[in-house]
């Protein structure tokens, strides 16, 4: 009986853009990491704004470290930075709503 190489795993690397999702389907050797999949799929060449030191990464919507090992059929997600702080947006929306209510009452 000889040593058998592990089967390669299939993974998707996804980068959500405002109008669409960019999806790369690739095969990786068993034991590959999230970082290796992102680097191997070619997305960094297509979207040079992706910075693995700053962009957060996930697998099926759960944050992971770049050195996390992958399993067959994992979906690696590259998260874009938030444009606005959600707490600040809610505060502003609440303040705008109060201002509108005051203005409506004066009519």
N, C-alpha and C positions, 0 to 999 in steps of 0.2 A: 504494500500500500504506500503510495507516494503522497507527499504533501500537496493538498489542493488549495489553490489560490482562492481567497474569498471572492464571491460574486461582486461586481461593481454595483454601486447604489445609484438610483436615479433621484435627482433633486430638481426643484424649481427655484430660481432666484427671481424675486419680484421687486420692482421699483415702482411705487405708485406716483404718477404724475397728476397734475390737476385735471387733465382731460382724459387720461387713459392710464392703463397699467402696462408696464414693460415686463414681459415674462420670458425668462431664459430657461429652457429645459436642458439639463446636462447629465452626464454620467460621471461619477467620481469613484475612486477606489474606496473600499470599505475603510472606515476609520478617518475619512476626510473631515475637516473642520468647516465651520461656517465661513471663516475668512478664506480658506482655500477654494470653496465653491464660488464665492463672490469674485475672487481673482481669476478663476479659471473660465468663468462664463463669458467674459468680454465686456461686461457692463461698465467697468471702470474706464475703458477706452471710449465707449459710446457716451458716457455721462461723466466727464472729468470733474464735475462739481461734487461727486460723491467722495467723501473723505472718511475712510474707515476709522480714523482717530476721533471723528466728531459725530458721524451719523450713527444712530443706534441701530442695532440689528435684532431680529427676532426670528423665531420659528413658530409658525402657526399662531401669531399674535402674542407670543410670550417672549419678553426680552431675554436675550442670551448674550454671552460673551463671544467675541470672535473665535476663540479657541474651543468652543463647544463642539463636541463630535456630532456628526449627522447620522441619521438613519435613513433607510430606503424610503423614498417618496416624501421626504421632508420638504416643506415650503419655506425657504429663507426669504425674509422680508427686510428690505433696507428702508428705514424710516427717514423721511425728510424732516429737517428742523421746523418747529412751529414758527409761523410768521408773527403771531401775537400770543401773548400769555392768556390762556383761557380765563383765568381769574379776572384779569383786567378787562377782558371783553365783556364778561358778565356784569362787572361793576359799571362799565360804561353803558351797557344796554339798560340796566336798572335806572341809572341816572337819566338817560334819555327818556325812558318811560315816565318817570316822575315829572320831568319837564313838560312832556306832552300833556299829561293829565292836568297840570296846573294851567297850561295855556288853553286847554279845552274848556275848563271851568269858567274862564273869564269871558267867554263868548256870550 
